[in-house]
């Protein structure tokens, strides 16, 4: 069995599929500019709890094919659908971090029928939209994302050394940077394509996912740290919870955008409780 699935446009998407095929699947969707490796701790945790765990590398990221086109939320969701269809995943829990949260929202809204999806979890997610708009005036100005593009284009390798510092809250008083975490973030980022990363900034900042959130029938758990310096909680989780039909919101005081890594024990237990409820 190959560890690649062919997406609708022929792109090769890398995936991991661990555990009993008869077990309930937990499917993980990673953030920008990382890979499925960012879910190592969660995959081992849920595997030990008896679940089947699945994660893929977004197109242009990690080990997936570095294609020129398709770096948008629609295609990200279609690629996730290709993986779910190939593995015939049913009654699955879909968990998305950051950009992956936006991918989950569109995937579940568009492809989540027919018993494919049981529940969804959005962690530090970009939903409903990161960009400041008339509908969402609390968003970030376009200049923020233009700055990300400029740094990605100028020196991606340097930028990917610097961005993990606020990502994990390592710039806060009394918080010691963890070199291995920074190195692993850099490693995952540099595996991917500069073009996919550059164009992915538009995808994660300008895509309005509010209608997707409204369309989700499955129970949704929204988790966010109130010291998230990458996706500010007020414009994301506090807005997203207003739009879902069956949502639960949990805000973690003082936690960062990278809380899934830094505070894995806490997050894993809370996600398990929601899944098993």
C-alpha positions as CSV (number, residue, x, y, z in Angstrom):
1,X,0.0,0.0,0.0
2,X,1.4,3.3,-1.0
3,X,1.5,6.3,1.3
4,X,0.4,8.7,-1.4
5,X,-3.1,9.4,-2.8
6,X,-3.7,11.1,-6.1
7,X,-5.8,14.2,-5.7
8,X,-8.4,15.3,-8.3
9,X,-5.9,17.2,-10.4
10,X,-3.3,14.5,-10.2
11,X,-1.2,15.9,-7.3
12,X,0.4,13.3,-5.1
13,X,-0.6,13.8,-1.4
14,X,1.4,12.1,1.3
15,X,-0.4,10.6,4.3
16,X,0.1,8.5,7.4
17,X,-2.5,5.9,8.5
18,X,-1.8,4.1,11.8
19,X,-3.8,1.8,13.9
20,X,-6.6,-0.7,13.4
21,X,-8.6,-0.1,10.3
22,X,-11.8,-1.1,12.2
23,X,-11.3,1.7,14.8
24,X,-12.9,5.1,14.7
25,X,-10.6,7.5,12.7
26,X,-9.1,10.7,14.1
27,X,-7.9,12.8,11.2
28,X,-5.4,15.6,11.7
29,X,-5.0,18.8,9.5
30,X,-1.8,20.7,10.1
31,X,-1.1,24.5,10.0
32,X,1.0,26.7,7.7
33,X,3.9,26.1,6.8
34,X,4.2,22.7,8.6
35,X,3.5,19.1,7.9
36,X,1.7,16.1,9.4
37,X,4.8,15.7,11.6
38,X,3.4,18.5,13.7
39,X,0.8,16.0,15.0
40,X,3.3,13.4,16.3
41,X,2.3,13.8,19.9
42,X,-1.4,13.7,19.2
43,X,-1.2,10.8,16.8
44,X,0.7,8.6,19.3
45,X,-1.7,9.7,22.1
46,X,-4.9,8.8,20.2
47,X,-3.3,5.6,18.8
48,X,-2.6,4.5,22.4
49,X,-6.3,5.2,23.2
50,X,-7.4,2.7,20.5
51,X,-8.2,5.1,17.6
52,X,-7.1,4.9,14.0
53,X,-5.0,8.0,13.3
54,X,-4.6,9.6,9.9
55,X,-2.8,12.8,8.8
56,X,-1.6,14.1,5.5
57,X,0.8,16.7,4.3
58,X,-1.0,19.6,2.5
59,X,0.0,20.0,-1.2
60,X,3.3,21.8,-1.5
61,X,4.1,21.0,2.2
62,X,6.1,18.2,3.8
63,X,6.4,15.2,1.5
64,X,3.5,16.0,-0.7
65,X,4.1,17.0,-4.3
66,X,5.4,20.6,-4.8
67,X,3.0,21.5,-7.5
68,X,2.5,25.0,-8.8
69,X,-1.2,25.3,-8.5
70,X,-4.0,24.8,-6.0
71,X,-2.8,26.7,-2.9
72,X,-6.2,27.7,-1.7
73,X,-8.8,26.4,0.9
74,X,-11.1,24.9,-1.7
75,X,-8.3,22.7,-3.0
76,X,-6.9,21.9,0.4
77,X,-10.4,20.6,1.4
78,X,-10.6,18.6,-1.9
79,X,-7.3,17.0,-1.2
80,X,-8.4,16.1,2.4
81,X,-11.5,14.6,0.8
82,X,-9.3,12.5,-1.6
83,X,-7.5,11.1,1.4
84,X,-10.7,10.3,3.3
85,X,-12.3,8.7,0.2
86,X,-9.2,6.6,-0.6
87,X,-9.0,5.3,3.0
88,X,-12.8,5.1,3.2
89,X,-12.9,6.9,6.5
90,X,-16.4,6.9,8.1
91,X,-17.6,8.4,11.4
92,X,-14.3,10.3,11.7
93,X,-13.2,13.0,14.1
94,X,-11.5,15.8,12.1
95,X,-9.0,18.0,14.1
96,X,-7.5,21.1,12.5
97,X,-4.8,23.5,13.8
98,X,-4.6,27.1,12.5
99,X,-4.8,26.9,8.7
100,X,-5.8,23.3,9.2
101,X,-8.8,24.5,11.1
102,X,-10.0,26.4,8.1
103,X,-9.4,23.3,6.0
104,X,-11.5,21.3,8.4
105,X,-14.3,23.8,8.3
106,X,-14.5,23.7,4.5
107,X,-14.0,20.0,4.3
108,X,-16.8,19.2,6.8
109,X,-19.2,21.7,5.3
110,X,-18.6,20.5,1.7
111,X,-17.8,16.7,2.1
112,X,-18.9,15.8,5.6
113,X,-22.2,14.2,4.8
114,X,-23.0,10.5,4.3
115,X,-21.6,9.5,7.7
116,X,-18.1,10.7,6.9
117,X,-17.8,13.0,9.9
118,X,-18.8,12.5,13.5
119,X,-17.3,15.6,15.2
120,X,-14.8,18.4,14.4
121,X,-12.2,20.2,16.6
122,X,-10.8,23.6,15.6
123,X,-7.6,24.5,17.5
124,X,-6.1,28.0,17.2
125,X,-8.0,28.1,13.9
126,X,-8.2,30.8,11.3
127,X,-12.0,30.6,11.3
128,X,-14.0,32.6,10.3
129,X,-11.5,34.9,8.6
130,X,-8.2,36.5,9.7
131,X,-8.3,39.6,7.4
132,X,-10.0,42.7,8.6
133,X,-13.2,43.2,6.6
134,X,-16.4,45.2,6.9
135,X,-18.2,42.1,8.2
136,X,-15.3,41.3,10.6
137,X,-13.7,44.6,11.7
138,X,-11.7,42.9,14.4
139,X,-9.4,41.2,11.9
140,X,-5.9,42.0,11.1
141,X,-5.0,44.6,8.4
142,X,-3.7,43.4,5.0
143,X,-0.3,45.0,5.8
144,X,0.3,42.2,8.3
145,X,-0.1,39.5,5.6
146,X,1.9,41.6,3.1
147,X,4.7,41.6,5.7
148,X,4.6,37.8,5.9
149,X,4.8,37.5,2.2
150,X,7.7,39.9,2.0
151,X,9.6,37.9,4.6
152,X,8.8,34.6,3.0
153,X,10.1,35.9,-0.3
154,X,13.2,37.7,1.0
155,X,14.6,34.9,3.2
156,X,12.3,32.1,4.1
157,X,15.0,30.2,6.0
158,X,15.6,33.2,8.3
159,X,11.9,34.0,8.7
160,X,11.2,30.3,9.7
161,X,13.8,30.7,12.4
162,X,12.2,33.8,13.8
163,X,8.4,33.0,13.5
164,X,8.4,30.1,16.0
165,X,9.3,32.6,18.8
166,X,5.9,34.3,18.9
167,X,4.2,31.2,17.6
168,X,5.1,29.3,20.8
169,X,5.1,32.4,23.1
170,X,8.9,32.1,23.6
171,X,9.0,35.9,23.6
172,X,7.0,36.2,26.8
173,X,8.7,36.9,30.2
174,X,9.8,33.8,32.0
175,X,9.2,31.5,29.0
176,X,12.4,29.8,27.9
177,X,12.7,29.0,24.2
178,X,12.9,25.2,23.5
179,X,15.5,24.8,20.7
180,X,14.3,21.4,19.6
181,X,10.8,22.8,19.1
182,X,12.1,25.7,17.0
183,X,14.4,23.4,15.0
184,X,11.5,21.1,14.3
185,X,9.3,23.9,13.1
186,X,12.0,25.1,10.8
187,X,12.7,21.6,9.5
188,X,9.0,21.1,8.7
189,X,8.7,24.5,7.0
190,X,11.8,24.1,4.9
191,X,10.6,20.7,3.6
192,X,7.8,22.5,1.7
193,X,7.7,24.7,-1.3
194,X,8.3,28.4,-1.2
195,X,5.5,29.0,-3.7
196,X,3.0,27.0,-1.7
197,X,4.0,28.9,1.4
198,X,3.8,32.3,-0.3
199,X,0.4,31.6,-1.9
200,X,-0.9,29.9,1.3
201,X,-0.7,33.2,3.1
202,X,-3.6,34.6,1.0
203,X,-5.5,31.3,1.5
204,X,-5.3,31.5,5.3
205,X,-5.8,35.2,5.7
206,X,-8.5,36.1,3.1
207,X,-10.8,33.1,2.9
208,X,-14.1,33.8,4.6
209,X,-15.2,30.5,6.3
210,X,-18.3,31.9,8.0
211,X,-20.8,30.1,5.7
212,X,-18.8,26.9,6.2
213,X,-19.1,27.2,10.0
214,X,-22.9,27.8,9.7
215,X,-23.3,24.7,7.4
216,X,-21.6,22.2,9.8
217,X,-24.2,19.9,11.5
218,X,-21.7,17.9,13.5
219,X,-20.7,18.9,17.1
220,X,-17.7,21.3,17.0
221,X,-15.1,22.0,19.8
222,X,-13.2,25.3,19.5
223,X,-10.0,25.6,21.5
224,X,-7.9,28.7,21.6
225,X,-5.2,30.3,23.8
226,X,-5.9,33.9,24.8
227,X,-2.2,34.8,24.3
228,X,-2.2,33.6,20.7
229,X,0.0,36.1,18.9
230,X,-0.5,34.5,15.4
231,X,-4.3,34.1,15.3
232,X,-5.8,36.6,17.9
233,X,-8.6,34.9,19.8
234,X,-11.1,37.8,19.6
235,X,-11.3,37.8,15.8
236,X,-11.2,34.0,15.5
237,X,-12.6,31.7,18.2
238,X,-14.9,34.3,19.8
239,X,-16.5,35.0,16.4
240,X,-16.5,31.3,15.2
241,X,-18.5,30.1,18.2
242,X,-21.3,32.5,17.2
243,X,-21.6,30.8,13.8
244,X,-21.7,27.1,14.5
245,X,-24.9,25.3,15.3
246,X,-23.6,22.9,17.9
247,X,-20.4,24.4,19.3
248,X,-18.4,24.3,22.5
249,X,-15.7,26.9,23.2
250,X,-12.8,26.6,25.6
251,X,-10.3,29.5,26.0
252,X,-6.9,28.7,27.7
253,X,-5.5,31.7,29.7
254,X,-2.0,32.6,28.7
255,X,-1.5,29.8,26.1
256,X,0.1,30.4,22.7
257,X,-0.7,29.6,19.1
258,X,1.5,26.5,19.5
259,X,-0.2,25.1,22.6
260,X,-0.8,21.7,20.9
261,X,3.0,21.2,21.2
262,X,3.8,23.1,24.4
263,X,0.7,22.1,26.3
264,X,0.0,18.7,24.6
265,X,-1.0,16.9,27.8
266,X,-3.8,19.4,28.6
267,X,-5.1,19.7,25.0
268,X,-5.0,16.0,24.3
269,X,-7.1,15.2,27.4
270,X,-9.6,17.9,26.6
271,X,-9.9,16.7,23.0
272,X,-10.3,13.1,24.1
273,X,-13.1,14.1,26.6
274,X,-15.0,15.8,23.7
275,X,-14.5,12.8,21.4
276,X,-15.7,10.3,24.0
277,X,-18.6,12.4,25.3
